[in-house]
């Protein structure tokens, strides 16, 4: 359904407003009748035959999870993303479905930093064969680098692996074991997404 709205710009010369297009994106359920709404709400996410479903991702972080996993959408496999879905467990959540893709332990550790309440379901023949709740460990080793350039873990001559203590889980906050630098949610996500 397309809704055309004519706007008048008061006090602005006409030549400045020519060619301006405004796009309003509204949830489909706000623009259709109740009968149609029930049909649309029943079809939200398609089942996959084999792969991984990452459920209970914090609302708005599904794209961060894809970046962490290095998924661009050009790989050729089916990727389903559902964002801001109602959840009885966490209020609002995102879901990512990856067809024909299994996650490595290192990838799960990275996801735990962005979505510590996530659930990872392994799918075979269209059925959940294994369900794991992501757990944020007390100590994180060799997953992210310390942003403090003077930290001993950033010295080329020092073979020291970065190590962090989890100081808070909501929001996630880490403290470097060596220099005590505190790293928050935004810095963690930035480190995963900027390095790609």
C-alpha positions as CSV (number, residue, x, y, z in Angstrom):
1,X,0.0,0.0,0.0
2,X,1.4,3.4,-1.0
3,X,0.3,6.5,0.8
4,X,0.9,9.8,-1.0
5,X,1.2,12.9,1.1
6,X,1.6,16.4,-0.3
7,X,3.7,18.7,1.8
8,X,4.1,22.5,1.6
9,X,7.3,24.1,2.8
10,X,6.4,27.5,4.2
11,X,9.1,30.2,3.7
12,X,11.4,27.9,1.6
13,X,12.1,28.8,-2.0
14,X,10.4,26.3,-4.4
15,X,13.7,25.4,-6.2
16,X,15.1,24.1,-2.9
17,X,12.2,21.7,-2.4
18,X,11.8,20.3,-5.9
19,X,12.7,16.6,-6.1
20,X,12.5,16.0,-2.4
21,X,11.0,12.6,-1.6
22,X,10.1,11.6,1.9
23,X,9.7,7.9,2.7
24,X,7.8,6.9,5.8
25,X,8.2,3.2,6.8
26,X,5.3,2.0,9.0
27,X,4.7,-1.4,10.3
28,X,2.5,-3.3,7.8
29,X,0.0,-4.1,10.6
30,X,-0.8,-0.4,11.1
31,X,-1.9,0.0,7.5
32,X,-4.2,-3.0,6.9
33,X,-7.5,-4.3,8.2
34,X,-7.8,-6.6,11.3
35,X,-8.6,-9.7,9.1
36,X,-5.5,-9.0,6.9
37,X,-3.4,-8.3,10.0
38,X,-4.0,-11.8,11.4
39,X,-2.9,-13.3,8.1
40,X,0.3,-11.2,8.0
41,X,1.1,-11.8,11.7
42,X,0.9,-15.6,11.2
43,X,3.6,-15.6,8.6
44,X,6.7,-14.0,10.1
45,X,9.8,-16.2,9.8
46,X,10.3,-19.1,7.4
47,X,11.6,-22.5,8.7
48,X,15.1,-23.7,7.6
49,X,16.0,-27.3,7.0
50,X,19.6,-27.2,8.2
51,X,21.8,-24.5,9.9
52,X,21.7,-22.3,13.0
53,X,19.1,-20.1,14.6
54,X,20.3,-17.4,16.9
55,X,17.3,-16.4,19.1
56,X,16.8,-13.9,21.9
57,X,19.3,-11.3,20.5
58,X,18.8,-7.9,22.1
59,X,16.4,-5.8,20.0
60,X,18.3,-3.9,17.4
61,X,21.5,-6.1,17.5
62,X,20.8,-8.6,14.8
63,X,22.9,-6.7,12.2
64,X,25.7,-6.5,14.7
65,X,25.6,-10.3,15.1
66,X,25.9,-10.6,11.3
67,X,28.9,-8.3,11.2
68,X,30.5,-10.2,14.0
69,X,30.1,-13.4,12.0
70,X,31.4,-11.7,8.9
71,X,28.2,-12.3,7.0
72,X,27.5,-9.8,4.3
73,X,24.7,-11.5,2.4
74,X,26.9,-12.2,-0.6
75,X,27.8,-15.7,0.5
76,X,24.9,-17.2,-1.4
77,X,23.2,-18.9,1.6
78,X,19.8,-18.0,2.9
79,X,19.8,-15.6,5.9
80,X,16.6,-14.6,7.7
81,X,16.5,-11.6,10.0
82,X,13.6,-10.7,12.2
83,X,13.9,-7.6,14.3
84,X,12.0,-6.1,17.2
85,X,9.7,-9.2,17.7
86,X,7.8,-9.4,21.0
87,X,9.4,-11.7,23.5
88,X,8.0,-12.8,26.9
89,X,11.6,-13.4,28.0
90,X,13.3,-10.1,27.2
91,X,10.5,-7.8,26.0
92,X,11.7,-7.2,22.4
93,X,14.2,-9.4,20.5
94,X,15.8,-10.1,17.2
95,X,16.3,-13.5,15.5
96,X,18.9,-14.5,12.9
97,X,18.5,-17.7,10.9
98,X,21.6,-19.0,9.0
99,X,20.9,-21.8,6.5
100,X,23.6,-24.4,6.1
101,X,25.9,-22.6,8.6
102,X,27.2,-23.9,12.0
103,X,29.0,-21.6,14.4
104,X,32.4,-22.1,15.9
105,X,33.1,-21.7,19.6
106,X,35.0,-18.4,19.0
107,X,32.0,-17.0,17.1
108,X,29.7,-18.0,20.0
109,X,32.0,-16.2,22.4
110,X,31.7,-13.1,20.3
111,X,27.9,-13.3,20.2
112,X,27.8,-13.7,24.0
113,X,29.5,-10.2,24.3
114,X,26.7,-8.6,22.2
115,X,23.8,-10.8,23.1
116,X,24.4,-12.5,26.5
117,X,20.9,-13.9,26.7
118,X,20.9,-15.4,23.2
119,X,19.9,-19.0,22.4
120,X,21.7,-20.9,19.7
121,X,19.6,-23.7,18.1
122,X,21.2,-26.2,15.7
123,X,18.7,-27.3,13.0
124,X,18.8,-30.6,11.1
125,X,16.1,-31.9,8.8
126,X,13.9,-28.9,9.9
127,X,14.0,-29.8,13.6
128,X,16.0,-28.4,16.5
129,X,18.6,-31.0,17.4
130,X,20.6,-29.0,19.9
131,X,19.8,-25.9,21.9
132,X,22.4,-23.9,23.7
133,X,22.0,-20.8,25.9
134,X,24.9,-18.5,25.3
135,X,26.7,-17.8,28.6
136,X,29.0,-14.9,29.2
137,X,32.0,-16.4,31.1
138,X,33.6,-14.6,34.0
139,X,36.8,-14.3,31.9
140,X,37.2,-13.6,28.2
141,X,40.5,-14.7,26.6
142,X,41.8,-13.9,23.1
143,X,38.5,-12.6,21.7
144,X,39.0,-8.9,21.5
145,X,42.1,-6.6,21.7
146,X,42.7,-4.0,24.4
147,X,42.0,-0.5,23.1
148,X,44.8,0.9,25.3
149,X,47.8,1.1,22.9
150,X,50.2,1.0,25.9
151,X,48.8,-2.3,27.2
152,X,51.4,-5.1,27.3
153,X,49.0,-7.2,25.1
154,X,49.5,-4.7,22.2
155,X,53.3,-4.9,22.3
156,X,54.7,-6.9,19.3
157,X,57.6,-8.3,21.3
158,X,55.4,-9.6,24.1
159,X,53.6,-12.8,23.4
160,X,50.7,-12.1,25.9
161,X,47.2,-13.0,25.0
162,X,44.5,-10.4,25.8
163,X,42.4,-11.4,28.9
164,X,39.4,-9.6,30.4
165,X,37.3,-10.0,33.5
166,X,33.6,-9.4,33.0
167,X,32.7,-6.6,35.4
168,X,29.0,-6.3,34.4
169,X,26.7,-8.4,32.3
170,X,23.9,-5.9,31.6
171,X,25.2,-3.9,29.9
172,X,28.4,-5.9,29.1
173,X,31.5,-4.3,30.5
174,X,35.0,-5.8,30.6
175,X,38.2,-4.9,32.4
176,X,41.6,-5.7,31.0
177,X,43.5,-8.1,33.2
178,X,46.8,-6.3,32.6
179,X,46.1,-2.5,32.3
180,X,42.6,-2.4,33.9
181,X,41.1,-0.5,30.9
182,X,37.3,-0.8,31.0
183,X,35.6,-1.6,27.7
184,X,31.9,-1.1,27.2
185,X,29.2,-2.4,24.9
186,X,29.8,0.1,22.1
187,X,33.5,-0.4,22.1
188,X,33.1,-4.2,21.9
189,X,30.7,-4.0,19.0
190,X,32.8,-1.4,17.2
191,X,35.9,-3.6,17.5
192,X,34.1,-6.6,15.8
193,X,32.4,-4.5,13.1
194,X,35.2,-2.1,12.2
195,X,37.8,-4.8,11.7
196,X,35.8,-6.4,8.8
